[in-house]
């Protein structure tokens, strides 16, 4: 099987573009490395063992421009065991 020059060059250009956009190699206009993005902070809430999360859910009909739509709703609160 023979690869055409156009397919080879397209793949090579794609690889170079991928490497240039990687966070390790990316640089700003002054040649300084760009700061890497951080993962979003995740807050976990663990209350006392006497509490638990109590939830109730239901469905609501919303009147939209495209027609009536049934959508889920949920409300939660902390409750004593």
C-alpha positions in Angstrom: 0.0 0.0 0.0 1.4 3.4 -1.0 0.6 6.6 0.8 0.2 9.7 -1.4 2.3 12.8 -0.8 -0.8 14.8 0.0 -1.9 12.4 2.7 1.6 12.2 4.1 1.9 16.0 4.3 -1.6 16.4 5.8 -0.7 14.0 8.5 2.6 15.6 9.2 1.0 19.1 9.4 -1.6 17.8 11.8 1.0 16.2 14.0 3.1 19.4 14.1 -0.1 21.4 14.9 -0.9 19.0 17.7 2.6 19.3 19.2 2.6 23.1 19.0 -0.7 23.4 20.8 0.2 21.0 23.7 0.4 22.8 27.0 4.0 21.8 27.6 5.3 23.3 24.3 2.9 26.2 23.9 4.5 29.7 24.3 3.1 33.2 24.3 4.4 36.1 22.1 7.4 36.7 24.3 8.5 33.1 24.2 7.5 32.4 27.7 5.7 29.1 28.4 1.9 29.5 28.9 0.4 28.6 32.2 -1.4 25.3 32.3 -5.1 25.2 33.0 -6.0 23.8 36.4 -8.8 21.3 37.0 -11.9 22.9 38.5 -12.1 22.8 42.3 -14.3 20.2 43.7 -15.9 20.7 47.1 -17.1 17.6 49.0 -19.5 18.2 51.9 -19.5 15.5 54.5 -21.7 16.5 57.5 -22.0 14.7 60.7 -23.1 11.0 60.6 -26.5 12.0 62.1 -27.5 13.8 58.9 -28.3 12.5 55.4 -29.4 14.1 52.2 -33.2 13.8 51.6 -34.5 14.6 48.2 -37.8 14.7 46.4 -38.3 14.9 42.7 -41.2 15.7 40.3 -42.0 16.6 36.8 -43.1 20.0 35.5 -44.6 21.0 32.2 -42.7 24.0 30.8 -44.3 26.1 28.0 -41.6 26.8 25.5 -41.6 28.4 22.0 -41.2 24.9 20.5 -44.1 23.5 22.5 -44.8 22.1 25.9 -42.0 20.1 27.4 -41.9 17.8 30.5 -38.8 18.5 32.5 -37.6 16.9 35.8 -37.1 19.0 39.0 -35.4 18.0 42.3 -35.1 19.6 45.7 -32.8 18.3 48.4 -32.1 19.2 52.0 -30.2 17.8 55.0 -32.3 15.8 57.4 -31.6 14.0 60.8 -31.5 10.2 60.8 
